[in-house]
Amino acid sequence: MILSRLQTLLGGIYDLGVDYDVYDFLVTDRGGLPSQVRHRRCEEDLIIAQPGGGPPPAGEAEPPEIQVSLYLDPALIDRLAREDPLERLHGGNVADCWAALEGVSHFLCVAWHADHDRPVSILELEMQAEVDKYVVSCLLLQRQSPRRFPAELRRLLFDRARIDADLADGREALYRRASGYAEKFCRGLERQLRGARIDAEQAVLARLRRFYRLPGARKLAHIDSTG
């Protein structure tokens, strides 16, 4: 199942050890979502709520006890089943892959931080999802073509991306900031991966794991100082 495989792939990259299965939190019928989010028309949506309450305010730290649902459009899941990006990532399925990957990334990030009693902001979730899209796509493309580095990937992911104001729900500035930080971090990863060092991939893997575990503010400071 594609979502479990994406979860396993991300969990292995970051050495997360999260015991939850994304399918246990998956919702494919918007009618089963809280009434305040049923109107959204996005294909991927992570819904986080406090027991007995609504979603936490934008940008606030997540509470210790939360309820999580991951909505993915069933048509998206069907398309991924027909054109599996883990077997072959290409122009026809990359957008679907990124949509599903964003949901799995959000889910894992919330679950890992909850397990460690650590807060996570929406900015951090969005930034991490963009980094995850780059890292996973780069890994998949290099597996498909080991002798060719996917130099076009970072431009495709960041330079050509556009924020849909209707879907952003007033958070355009937050999404732009998250994307800007993620692009700067991925630019550094690209330089490492394209370097001549034999152990470049292992060095990048170690860097990714350290970065994942930094508190949100230190992540931003790390990118500012090293990007």
Wavefront OBJ file of the C-alpha trace (Angstrom):
o trace
v 0.000 0.000 0.000
v 1.471 3.272 -1.193
v 0.975 5.324 1.995
v 2.560 2.696 4.236
v 5.518 2.474 1.881
v 5.941 6.239 1.907
v 5.755 6.190 5.699
v 8.379 3.444 5.860
v 10.621 5.338 3.460
v 10.428 8.581 5.437
v 10.743 6.752 8.744
v 13.921 5.081 7.508
v 15.447 8.311 6.208
v 14.951 10.058 9.539
v 15.192 6.995 11.822
v 11.903 7.962 13.490
v 10.598 4.752 15.031
v 6.946 5.917 14.952
v 4.657 2.989 15.764
v 1.446 4.456 14.335
v 0.200 3.344 10.906
v -0.992 6.163 8.673
v -3.861 3.994 7.386
v -5.378 3.912 10.877
v -5.875 7.689 10.598
v -6.836 7.873 6.918
v -10.185 9.354 5.867
v -11.296 9.286 2.221
v -14.844 10.616 2.655
v -15.100 14.311 3.474
v -18.451 13.626 5.084
v -16.572 11.954 7.927
v -14.523 15.074 8.715
v -15.411 17.763 11.273
v -18.049 20.129 9.898
v -15.727 23.155 9.919
v -13.340 21.581 7.364
v -15.717 19.638 5.101
v -15.950 22.532 2.648
v -12.257 22.461 1.754
v -11.560 21.246 -1.770
v -7.937 20.138 -1.389
v -6.884 16.559 -2.167
v -4.789 16.309 1.009
v -5.679 17.651 4.424
v -4.331 16.861 7.890
v -6.926 17.668 10.546
v -5.692 18.144 14.107
v -8.107 18.799 16.956
v -8.101 18.830 20.723
v -10.457 16.293 22.296
v -13.783 18.040 22.705
v -12.617 21.107 20.813
v -11.784 22.444 17.390
v -8.478 22.782 15.575
v -5.737 24.647 17.475
v -5.111 28.238 16.322
v -2.811 28.688 13.328
v 0.847 28.735 14.323
v 0.199 27.516 17.863
v 2.087 24.581 19.371
v 0.197 21.298 19.252
v -1.332 20.201 22.580
v -0.042 17.048 24.336
v -3.268 15.165 23.539
v -4.610 15.538 20.040
v -6.921 13.854 17.559
v -5.505 13.394 14.076
v -7.136 12.524 10.759
v -5.467 12.508 7.361
v -7.815 13.122 4.452
v -6.750 12.035 0.965
v -9.024 12.166 -2.039
v -9.849 8.595 -3.120
v -9.199 9.536 -6.763
v -5.659 10.535 -5.776
v -5.066 7.169 -4.115
v -6.438 5.367 -7.183
v -4.109 7.277 -9.502
v -1.115 6.449 -7.334
v -2.064 2.772 -7.379
v -2.087 2.843 -11.193
v 1.114 4.914 -11.551
v 3.221 3.946 -8.543
v 5.889 6.661 -7.975
v 7.949 4.293 -5.841
v 8.361 2.117 -8.915
v 8.783 4.981 -11.385
v 8.530 8.680 -10.615
v 7.818 10.808 -13.692
v 6.085 13.961 -14.856
v 2.698 12.268 -14.969
v 2.629 11.211 -11.311
v 4.969 13.597 -9.492
v 2.176 15.999 -8.425
v 0.130 13.116 -7.001
v 3.209 11.738 -5.282
v 3.900 15.094 -3.639
v 0.290 15.464 -2.496
v 0.337 12.060 -0.773
v 3.861 12.602 0.535
v 2.841 15.911 2.082
v 0.067 14.189 4.021
v 2.321 11.383 5.227
v 5.034 13.894 6.147
v 2.588 15.978 8.197
v 1.247 12.855 9.897
v 4.701 11.559 10.824
v 5.916 14.943 12.023
v 2.920 15.396 14.321
v 3.153 11.802 15.592
v 6.898 11.995 16.299
v 6.618 15.316 18.117
v 3.615 14.086 20.139
v 5.516 10.943 21.126
v 8.364 13.122 22.402
v 6.097 15.703 24.101
v 7.422 18.406 21.823
v 5.461 21.217 20.183
v 5.401 21.662 16.414
v 4.167 24.712 14.536
v 2.354 24.821 11.226
v 5.394 26.598 9.755
v 7.599 23.682 10.783
v 5.138 21.119 9.397
v 4.970 22.858 6.036
v 8.721 23.390 5.821
v 9.428 19.742 6.687
v 6.953 18.536 4.084
v 8.735 20.521 1.354
v 12.094 19.130 2.451
v 10.625 15.616 2.442
v 9.295 16.047 -1.097
v 12.756 17.009 -2.298
v 14.619 14.293 -0.411
v 12.281 11.428 -1.344
v 12.018 12.518 -4.986
v 15.782 12.856 -5.276
v 16.229 9.381 -3.794
v 13.666 7.805 -6.121
v 15.026 9.501 -9.239
v 18.605 8.521 -8.438
v 17.501 4.925 -7.938
v 15.890 5.017 -11.374
v 18.886 6.670 -13.062
v 21.957 6.114 -10.858
v 24.334 7.930 -13.208
v 22.237 11.075 -13.529
v 21.671 13.651 -10.793
v 18.144 15.188 -10.980
v 19.353 18.776 -11.211
v 15.927 19.989 -12.344
v 14.161 18.737 -9.206
v 14.755 21.693 -6.907
v 13.633 24.194 -9.548
v 10.523 22.135 -10.298
v 9.581 21.877 -6.641
v 10.291 25.428 -5.535
v 10.628 27.825 -8.473
v 7.580 26.610 -10.395
v 5.307 26.075 -7.394
v 2.330 28.401 -6.981
v 0.217 28.930 -3.865
v -3.524 28.600 -4.405
v -5.054 31.428 -2.382
v -8.337 29.538 -2.028
v -6.557 26.544 -0.493
v -4.126 28.623 1.575
v -7.029 29.980 3.663
v -5.236 33.226 4.467
v -1.865 31.596 5.184
v -0.098 32.527 1.943
v 2.710 34.339 3.793
v 3.288 31.329 6.047
v 3.470 28.940 3.077
v 5.871 31.246 1.224
v 8.091 31.470 4.288
v 8.074 27.686 4.759
v 8.905 27.140 1.088
v 11.707 29.711 1.189
v 13.384 28.081 4.170
v 12.946 24.599 2.697
v 14.428 25.682 -0.646
v 17.451 27.168 1.078
v 17.999 23.985 3.085
v 17.561 21.752 0.019
v 20.020 23.881 -1.923
v 22.628 22.916 0.665
v 21.645 19.251 0.415
v 22.012 19.437 -3.355
v 25.528 20.828 -3.057
v 26.452 17.942 -0.743
v 24.906 15.274 -2.951
v 26.621 16.618 -6.058
v 29.986 16.798 -4.322
v 32.881 14.467 -4.970
v 32.856 12.812 -1.543
v 32.236 9.073 -1.629
v 30.239 9.244 1.607
v 28.060 12.191 0.491
v 24.794 10.286 0.858
v 25.625 9.148 4.388
v 26.647 12.684 5.337
v 23.341 14.016 3.982
v 21.410 11.329 5.852
v 23.122 12.272 9.123
v 22.414 15.937 8.458
v 18.733 15.241 7.788
v 18.349 13.293 11.019
v 19.988 16.029 13.078
v 17.844 18.665 11.404
v 14.602 16.771 12.024
v 15.278 16.690 15.760
v 16.049 20.382 16.173
v 13.377 22.570 17.799
v 11.526 24.713 15.282
v 13.329 27.992 16.004
v 16.717 26.274 15.843
v 15.815 24.794 12.468
v 15.271 28.251 11.075
v 18.478 29.528 12.666
v 20.391 26.541 11.265
v 19.151 27.267 7.758
v 19.962 30.977 8.091
v 23.500 30.194 9.206
v 24.332 27.382 6.794
v 22.200 27.961 3.690
l 1 2 3 4 5 6 7 8 9 10 11 12 13 14 15 16 17 18 19 20 21 22 23 24 25 26 27 28 29 30 31 32 33 34 35 36 37 38 39 40 41 42 43 44 45 46 47 48 49 50 51 52 53 54 55 56 57 58 59 60 61 62 63 64 65 66 67 68 69 70 71 72 73 74 75 76 77 78 79 80 81 82 83 84 85 86 87 88 89 90 91 92 93 94 95 96 97 98 99 100 101 102 103 104 105 106 107 108 109 110 111 112 113 114 115 116 117 118 119 120 121 122 123 124 125 126 127 128 129 130 131 132 133 134 135 136 137 138 139 140 141 142 143 144 145 146 147 148 149 150 151 152 153 154 155 156 157 158 159 160 161 162 163 164 165 166 167 168 169 170 171 172 173 174 175 176 177 178 179 180 181 182 183 184 185 186 187 188 189 190 191 192 193 194 195 196 197 198 199 200 201 202 203 204 205 206 207 208 209 210 211 212 213 214 215 216 217 218 219 220 221 222 223 224 225 226 227
